[in-house]
């Protein structure tokens, strides 16, 4: 299926080690003792391309760390009795430096290897530094490595709060470790500076450099690397479709759309909503014949699950590809799957499951505008999000087999009739399982892809931006709040502006009708989660800020349903809590998943923002 990927799978482990530990000269030596046809594969271009694949191999090694730290510290994931000691530390927010998921080593490996690759390109192809020279595939490789390095720093600083800046001359993990361990200024005597006019005369000279440790916080990381991606990068992503007729290659490497997603994500995290919108809109407004990155019917209803079964460039923006037959695997099934020989160490929280099971479709109200307290449920509707929730994101399994979805629906219906006793019998003795990385896999595969960026996530981030982005118009101040609702619900905003086919995030799975869509008005009704009866209402009349806060919370709920267990939940909560300048927002949501006797302890701990980070570099 993927000839070049199959080839790269054979060599990426070797090349990653060569790339990290050998000299530039040795690395680029076509006489290396590699058991592959040299005249065909190890000419100049394939050496570079294979080395770049080695970088993706290093990025693959980060996916479990990204998911565990991004989800287990949040509200949607918890431990089972099988959890190892490292996971228990993370769950308890008591993380030691010896914790394998807390170690920054794999980030440093990726950063140092990226440094090496970038310097080799700058030496051998200095035209990558010339903004006026024609774009070549070496420029595109250079762009991929710049994006990869920026992504590594950005994720690291979200985990650790601050990260050491690894100077570009540090190109092996040994050099990085020696630099970090040194109590004195570190002398890098082999640093080579390539002349800016090297493109014309290949002049180079050596200059020892003294490196002082500098720690970059989140703002410094974002400032540095957004500037680099905006000004230093000419192009990103080699087009392999020409060679192999496989258009999924484009989204399993860093590409222009992934670069825009990363830039938008960094600016959103920093709070620059205008810049974030600029980059997100490059994705959501992309004009193509196949409605690429538009939330149309391509992945609607039952087809939503296909987002995880295959790589498809209509939804996927950047996905790290794994394949058992090519010896590229990960531990997601081992972590989440209850079937032997897997360990089933983490599972969904009750809070996570209820986000899907207490969503109601096709209901109606008898609204009393004059006296909202008299508004009543007219038609109960149907409980449960069975397109994104049960059988895809989570499952109840007995002896490794999921309970039939019809039985689960029956259990939800029984609860709506207040028959909890009978309903609970249906799931009695079942394991509650994260199913997103297993439902389409054989038990021994362990090669689920990891989606870094996909369309729905970008649309929801843009909706978040529109919720708060205020601008001057006709002498007053306006917001895009209505457009945020349209994006989340039915995509109507895009259709009005661009006449394009859209269904929206909720609409493509059937929750965008009059009452079951997200709505923010003066009066907002509170429903019983199990029978959908109206319990109360929230009056937001006359307060735009209160409506914005309410909408922001609804969008967070929608991100949980759409993107659960994909690695971003804790950082979503962090971002919103920081925007509100209210650490109790995160503390309350996360602490709810703990046993009653531990909730207050975790709540108090998380009121201190310092405890949101792994203080590895203190």
TAPEWO-V227008 format. One record per helix or strand. SS is the DSSP state (A for helix, B for strand). FROM is the first residue (numbers start at 1). TO is the last residue. Records with the same first field share a line. If there is no record, write none. Layout:
SS->FROM-TO  FROM-TO
This chain:
A->3-21  24-27  38-41  44-60  63-71  85-91  105-124  126-129  137-160  173-181  198-201  218-231  241-244  247-252  256-270  273-284  297-299  301-309  324-326  332-336  350-357  372-374  405-416  420-427  455-468  481-489  492-498  507-509  544-563  569-580  583-591  596-606  609-612
B->77-79  162-164  186-188  192-194  204-206  209-211  215-217  316-320  323-323  328-328  346-348  360-361  364-366  376-379  382-383  390-390  394-398  401-402  431-434  450-454  470-473  476-479  523-527  534-539
